[in-house]
Amino acid sequence: MLLAASRRLGGMLSPGEVYQAIYEETAAAIPAQSFFLALHDPASDDTRVVLVAERGVGRQVDLPYPEPEPDPAAPFEAQLVSDGVIDTSWMSHDGGEPSPPRSSVSAPLILRGHVLGLIRAHSDQVDGFGEEHLRMLEELAHIAAVAISNAQQFADLDRRRREAEKLEEIGRALTSKLDPDQVVRLIVSAVSEMLTVDGVSLWLSDTEHTALYRVAESSGTIALPIGLQWQLPDDLNRQMVDQWKPVHVDIASVVHNGPERLATDLAGSSAVGVPLVLGGQVEGVLMAVSQGPRHPGAEKIAILQRLASQASVALGNARLHASLHALSLTDPLTGLPNRRRLQIHLDHEVAAARRGRPMAIAIFDLDKFKHYNDTFGHIAGDEILKAFGAVLEKENRAMNIVARYGGDEFVAVLSEPGLEGVKYFVDRIREQTAQNSTLAKFGISISIGCAHFDPNTMSSVNDVLRAADADMYDAKARRREDERGRNQL
């Protein structure tokens, strides 16, 4: 019988199948009414019940070991209990049982001097088991320990293979993202998928205060609010920011001076955090949170570190791309949107105007700018352009856009302005131009041309630009006529 059990268990590689087979072989050799199998995890120093059986029906579970943890030096010993009321209500679906067992027999699962767990059988009868049953169970326990170890090693190798494949897949996905926000969302989702935790959050540092972090993304049953800020305690800051080391903490021990929301949401939790290093400095923290004082183990921390490393590279690339993209759409002198960015915005606004949404543009030209540039030099000319760009930006509304069109010409695109709205805007620009100290110093004046998009006579961006340009040159012509008239008096 033992040889047949050894052959059967030795041919199995799935832990779940091994657990069920251990029960079936035990039930065939020992007259038991109920049974459980418990395994010890040396990484967490925790013992969990993985299978229970009652009245011939076994089911896989994940339950805490129902008795005080044994002495680690001698965690389990073979034991025969001939007469005693044994509580097995925790094994039942409904939390109760018709009659509690009166006797039991148990044996440790030992392999190469290490205790893997325990198997125990119960009987409703007093003296339900004898010494022969104890010896038989010990022999089965030796066979079971080998089978469990083999299945665990195979499962561990298979898990590592799948984790490596998943990490590679995540790495490819991260490198394909060029939006920093997409990178942040993807990395939080990846951690949630790969680790058994209750919450994941990614914190990014405040650029002015290196120990101040805010939640950029969060997920899970313990999801922190986006934007929540936390000043890292000195000891955590030293470990993660100065030494680039992961930390595992009981939340209650580190948030006593932190935000109330953090202490409330993470009450009774533990967390592991790893730094995100960009450009040689820590700019974020990737945090995984678990209910209770659960330690994730070295392997889980290693996965979190690898994900953080991938996130750091991807986030750095995305930020660089965003910066280059912004530069390609920004005038480097004034900091306003450039002609390319203006064209993109105008295409969108004209499409909306064709559908009936009002739109107007105003073109601004600095009068006699070439004269000032030639007289006072290009540095003074740049100073004038920057000063006028600042005036436009100050008066601009969020829904509108002001841009440098080229040279000394600037354009404002006004969405849903109305005639009075356009007049108010250009009057404010004239007023602020006259009051600006830099522009007033050089005596700068401006010419302005305005045009509303008319869907009946206009069809393109160029149509409305030409109309505004023509209005500006009409204004310049009227000014020259006025100046000639004054000079003849």
C-alpha positions in Angstrom: 0.0 0.0 0.0 2.8 2.4 0.9 4.6 1.6 -2.4 1.4 2.3 -4.4 1.0 5.6 -2.5 4.6 6.5 -3.2 4.2 5.9 -6.9 0.9 7.8 -7.1 2.1 10.8 -5.2 5.5 10.8 -6.9 3.9 11.2 -10.3 2.0 14.4 -9.4 3.3 17.9 -10.0 0.3 20.0 -9.1 0.2 21.0 -5.3 -3.6 20.8 -5.3 -3.6 17.3 -6.8 -1.0 16.2 -4.3 -3.0 17.5 -1.3 -6.1 15.7 -2.4 -4.2 12.5 -3.1 -2.6 12.6 0.4 -6.0 12.8 1.9 -7.3 9.9 -0.2 -4.3 7.7 0.6 -4.7 8.5 4.3 -8.4 7.7 4.2 -7.7 4.4 2.5 -5.3 3.4 5.3 -6.8 4.9 8.4 -10.5 4.9 9.5 -11.0 8.7 9.9 -14.2 10.8 9.9 -12.3 14.1 9.2 -8.9 15.2 8.2 -6.8 18.2 7.6 -3.4 19.1 6.0 -1.4 22.1 7.2 1.8 23.5 5.7 4.4 25.8 7.2 5.8 28.8 5.2 9.4 29.5 6.4 9.4 32.9 4.6 6.5 34.3 6.6 6.9 31.8 9.5 3.2 31.1 9.2 1.3 27.9 9.1 -1.9 27.5 7.0 -4.4 24.7 6.6 -4.6 23.9 2.8 -7.0 21.0 2.8 -9.8 19.7 5.0 -12.0 16.7 4.6 -15.2 15.6 6.3 -17.3 12.5 5.8 -15.3 11.5 2.7 -15.3 14.9 1.0 -12.1 16.9 0.7 -11.8 20.5 -0.2 -8.9 22.9 -0.6 -8.9 25.9 1.7 -6.6 28.6 3.0 -7.2 28.8 6.8 -5.0 29.8 9.7 -3.6 26.9 11.7 -6.2 26.5 14.5 -3.8 25.9 17.4 -0.9 27.8 19.0 2.2 27.7 16.9 4.6 25.0 18.2 8.1 25.6 19.3 10.2 26.2 16.1 12.9 23.9 17.4 10.4 21.0 17.5 7.4 22.3 15.5 5.4 19.1 15.2 5.6 15.6 16.7 3.6 12.5 15.9 0.8 12.3 18.4 -2.0 9.9 19.3 -5.0 11.2 21.3 -7.2 8.3 22.5 -9.9 10.2 24.4 -10.7 13.9 24.4 -13.2 16.4 22.9 -11.5 17.9 19.8 -12.8 21.2 18.3 -13.0 20.9 14.5 -15.9 23.3 14.0 -13.5 25.6 12.1 -13.3 23.0 9.4 -17.0 23.0 8.7 -18.8 25.2 6.1 -21.4 26.2 8.6 -19.0 26.6 11.5 -20.5 23.6 13.4 -20.5 19.8 13.5 -23.0 17.1 14.6 -20.6 15.6 17.2 -17.0 16.7 17.9 -14.3 14.0 17.4 -13.1 12.1 20.4 -9.7 10.9 19.2 -7.0 11.9 16.7 -3.7 10.9 15.2 -1.2 13.3 13.6 2.2 13.2 12.1 4.7 15.9 10.9 5.8 16.3 7.3 9.5 16.3 7.6 12.1 16.4 4.7 15.8 16.6 5.2 15.4 17.8 8.7 12.9 20.6 7.8 9.3 20.5 8.9 7.0 21.2 5.9 3.7 20.8 7.8 1.3 18.4 9.5 -1.4 15.9 8.7 -4.1 14.9 11.2 -7.0 12.5 11.1 -10.0 12.5 13.5 -12.4 9.8 14.7 -15.8 10.1 16.3 -15.0 7.1 18.5 -12.9 7.0 21.7 -9.8 5.0 21.0 -10.6 5.3 17.3 -6.9 4.9 16.4 -4.1 2.7 17.7 -0.3 2.6 17.5 -0.5 0.9 14.1 -2.4 3.8 12.7 0.2 6.3 14.1 3.0 4.3 12.5 1.1 4.1 9.2 0.4 7.9 9.3 4.1 8.6 9.9 5.1 6.6 6.9 2.5 8.3 4.7 3.8 11.6 6.1 7.3 10.8 4.9 6.0 10.0 1.4 3.7 13.1 1.4 6.6 15.4 2.4 8.6 14.3 -0.7 5.6 14.7 -3.0 4.7 18.1 -1.6 8.3 19.3 -1.9 8.5 18.2 -5.5 5.2 19.8 -6.4 6.2 23.0 -4.6 9.5 23.2 -6.5 7.7 22.6 -9.8 5.1 25.1 -9.0 7.8 27.6 -7.9 9.7 27.1 -11.2 6.5 27.5 -13.2 5.5 30.6 -11.3 8.9 32.1 -11.8 8.7 31.4 -15.5 5.3 33.0 -15.7 6.5 36.0 -13.7 9.5 36.4 -16.0 7.2 36.3 -19.0 4.8 38.8 -17.4 7.7 41.1 -16.4 9.0 41.0 -20.0 5.5 41.7 -21.3 5.1 44.6 -18.9 8.5 46.0 -19.9 7.6 46.0 -23.6 4.3 47.7 -22.8 6.0 50.3 -20.6 8.6 51.2 -23.2 5.8 51.7 -25.8 4.2 54.4 -23.7 5.2 58.0 -24.3 2.7 59.7 -22.0 3.9 59.9 -18.3 0.3 59.5 -17.0 -0.1 56.2 -19.0 3.2 54.9 -17.6 2.0 55.6 -14.1 -1.3 53.9 -14.6 0.3 50.9 -16.3 2.8 50.3 -13.5 0.2 50.4 -10.8 -2.0 48.0 -12.7 1.0 45.7 -13.2 1.9 45.6 -9.5 -1.8 44.8 -8.6 -1.8 42.0 -11.2 1.5 40.4 -10.1 1.4 40.7 -6.3 -1.2 39.5 -3.9 -1.7 42.8 -2.1 -4.7 44.9 -1.0 -3.5 48.2 -2.4 -0.9 49.8 -4.7 0.1 53.4 -5.0 2.8 55.3 -6.8 4.0 58.5 -5.2 6.0 61.1 -7.0 8.3 63.6 -5.3 7.7 67.3 -5.0 10.3 69.1 -7.1 11.0 71.6 -4.4 10.9 69.3 -1.3 12.6 66.0 -2.0 11.0 64.3 1.0 7.4 65.4 0.1 5.5 62.9 -2.1 2.1 62.9 -3.6 -0.1 60.0 -4.9 0.0 60.0 -8.7 -2.0 56.8 -9.1 -3.6 54.2 -6.8 -5.6 51.0 -7.0 -7.0 48.1 -5.0 -9.4 47.8 -2.1 -7.1 50.2 -0.2 -6.8 52.9 -2.9 -5.4 56.2 -1.6 -6.9 59.4 -3.1 -4.9 60.9 -6.0 -3.0 64.0 -4.9 -2.6 63.0 -1.2 0.7 64.3 0.1 3.1 62.8 2.6 6.3 64.1 4.1 8.4 60.9 4.5 9.7 60.4 8.0 13.5 60.9 8.3 14.3 57.1 8.7 12.3 56.2 5.6 13.8 59.0 3.7 17.3 57.9 4.6 16.6 54.3 3.5 14.8 54.9 0.3 16.0 58.3 -0.9 19.6 58.3 0.4 20.4 54.6 0.3 17.9 53.5 -2.5 16.8 50.5 -0.3 13.3 49.0 -0.1 11.5 49.3 3.2 8.8 47.2 5.0 6.9 48.9 7.7 3.8 48.7 9.9 1.8 51.7 8.7 0.8 52.8 12.2 4.5 53.2 13.2 5.3 55.7 10.4 2.2 57.8 9.8 1.7 59.3 13.3 2.8 62.7 12.0 1.4 62.1 8.5 -1.9 63.1 6.9 -5.0 61.9 8.7 -6.4 60.3 5.6 -3.3 58.1 5.3 -3.6 56.9 8.8 -7.3 56.3 8.4 -7.2 54.4 5.1 -4.2 52.3 6.0 -5.1 51.6 9.6 -3.9 48.1 10.6 -1.9 47.7 7.4 1.6 47.0 6.5 3.4 48.2 3.4 6.6 47.7 1.4 8.0 50.6 -0.6 10.7 50.7 -3.2 12.3 53.9 -4.7 11.9 55.0 -8.3 15.3 56.3 -9.4 15.4 58.7 -12.4 18.6 60.4 -13.5 20.5 59.3 -10.5 18.1 60.5 -7.9 14.9 59.2 -6.2 11.8 60.9 -7.7 9.1 58.5 -6.5 8.1 55.6 -4.4 6.2 52.4 -5.5 4.2 51.1 -2.5 2.3 47.8 -2.0 -0.1 47.6 1.0 -1.5 44.6 2.7 -4.0 44.3 5.5 -2.4 43.2 8.7 1.3 42.6 9.4 1.9 40.4 6.4 5.5 40.4 5.1 5.6 40.1 1.3 8.9 38.0 1.3 12.1 38.5 -0.5 10.8 37.3 -3.9 7.8 39.7 -3.9 10.1 42.6 -2.9 12.4 41.6 -5.8 9.5 41.7 -8.2 8.4 45.1 -6.9 12.0 46.4 -7.3 12.2 45.1 -10.9 8.8 46.7 -11.7 10.1 50.0 -10.1 13.2 49.8 -12.2 11.2 49.3 -15.4 8.9 52.2 -14.4 11.8 54.5 -13.8 13.2 53.9 -17.3 9.8 54.2 -18.9 8.8 57.3 -16.9 12.2 59.0 -17.7 11.6 58.3 -21.4 8.0 59.5 -21.3 9.0 62.7 -19.5 11.8 63.4 -22.1 9.4 62.8 -24.9 6.8 65.1 -23.3 9.5 67.8 -22.8 10.6 67.5 -26.4 7.0 67.6 -27.6 6.4 70.7 -25.6 9.5 72.4 -26.9 8.4 71.6 -30.5 5.1 73.5 -29.8 6.5 76.4 -27.8 8.2 79.6 -28.9 11.6 79.5 -27.0 11.8 83.3 -26.6 8.4 84.2 -25.2 7.3 80.8 -23.9 4.0 81.1 -25.8 2.7 78.5 -28.2 4.4 78.7 -31.6 2.9 78.8 -35.0 2.7 75.0 -35.2 0.7 74.8 -32.0 -1.4 77.7 -33.2 -2.2 75.8 -36.4 -3.3 72.7 -34.5 -5.6 74.8 -32.3 -7.0 76.8 -35.2 -7.9 73.6 -37.1 -9.9 72.4 -34.1 -11.6 75.7 -33.5 -12.5 76.3 -37.2 -14.0 72.8 -37.4 -16.2 73.7 -34.3 -17.0 77.1 -35.9 -18.3 75.4 -39.0 -20.8 73.6 -36.7 -21.9 76.9 -35.3 -19.7 77.7 -32.3 -18.6 81.3 -32.5 -14.9 82.0 -32.9 -12.8 85.1 -33.5 -9.1 85.9 -33.8 -7.1 89.0 -33.2 -3.7 89.7 -34.8 -1.3 92.0 -33.0 1.7 93.7 -34.8 4.3 95.7 -32.9 4.5 99.0 -34.8 7.9 100.0 -36.2 9.5 97.0 -34.4 12.3 96.8 -37.0 13.3 100.4 -36.2 13.5 99.6 -32.5 15.4 96.4 -33.2 18.0 98.2 -35.4 18.3 101.2 -33.1 18.6 99.5 -29.7 19.9 96.1 -30.8 18.6 92.5 -30.9 18.8 92.1 -27.1 16.4 95.0 -26.6 14.2 93.6 -29.4 14.0 90.3 -27.6 13.2 92.1 -24.4 10.3 93.9 -26.2 8.9 90.6 -27.6 9.1 88.8 -24.3 7.3 91.8 -22.5 4.5 91.8 -25.1 4.2 88.0 -24.9 3.8 88.3 -21.1 1.0 90.9 -21.6 -0.9 88.5 -23.8 -0.4 85.6 -21.5 -1.6 87.6 -18.5 -4.8 88.6 -20.2 -5.6 85.3 -21.8 -8.4 83.0 -20.6 -8.0 79.3 -20.1 -10.3 78.4 -23.0 -8.5 80.7 -25.5 -4.9 80.6 -26.8 -2.4 83.3 -27.5 0.6 82.5 -29.7 3.6 84.0 -31.4 2.8 83.9 -35.1 6.2 84.9 -36.3 8.6 87.9 -36.1 6.7 90.7 -34.3 3.2 89.3 -35.0 1.1 87.6 -32.4 -2.3 85.9 -32.6 -5.1 85.4 -30.1 -7.8 82.8 -30.8 -11.0 83.6 -28.9 -13.7 80.9 -28.4 -17.3 82.0 -28.2 -16.3 85.7 -27.6 -19.1 87.8 -29.1 -18.5 91.3 -30.4 -18.2 92.9 -26.9 -15.9 90.1 -25.8 -13.4 90.8 -28.6 -13.5 94.5 -28.0 -13.0 94.1 -24.3 -10.0 91.8 -24.9 -8.2 94.0 -27.4 -8.9 97.1 -25.2 -7.2 95.3 -22.3 -4.2 94.5 -24.4 -3.8 98.1 -25.5 -4.2 99.3 -21.9 -1.7 96.8 -20.5 0.8 97.5 -23.3 0.7 101.1 -22.4 1.2 100.4 -18.7 4.0 97.8 -19.2 7.3 99.3 -18.0 9.5 97.7 -20.6 7.1 98.5 -23.6 6.5 102.0 -22.3 10.3 102.6 -22.0 10.7 102.0 -25.7 7.4 103.7 -26.7 5.9 100.6 -28.2 2.5 100.8 -29.8 0.5 98.0 -31.5 -1.8 97.6 -34.5 -4.6 95.1 -34.1 -6.8 93.3 -36.6 -9.9 91.2 -35.7 -12.1 88.9 -37.6 -15.0 86.6 -36.7 -15.3 83.3 -38.5 -18.3 83.5 -40.8 -19.5 79.9 -41.9 -21.4 81.4 -44.8 -18.3 83.1 -46.4 -15.4 81.3 -44.8 -14.3 77.6 -45.0 -10.7 77.4 -43.8 -8.2 78.7 -41.2 -6.6 80.8 -43.9 -9.9 82.6 -44.6 -10.2 83.9 -41.1 -6.5 84.7 -40.8 -6.6 86.7 -44.1 -9.7 88.6 -42.8 -7.9 89.6 -39.6 -4.7 90.5 -41.4 -6.6 92.7 -43.8 -8.3 94.4 -40.8 -4.9 95.0 -39.2 -3.5 96.6 -42.4 -6.6 98.8 -42.6 -5.9 99.9 -39.1 -2.3 100.7 -40.0 -3.4 102.7 -43.0 -5.9 104.7 -41.0 -3.2 105.5 -38.5 -0.8 106.7 -41.2 -3.6 108.9 -42.6 -4.3 110.4 -39.2 -0.5 111.0 -38.6 -0.2 112.8 -42.0 -3.3 114.9 -41.2 -1.8 116.0 -37.9 1.6 116.8 -39.5 -0.1 119.1 -42.1 -1.8 121.2 -39.4 
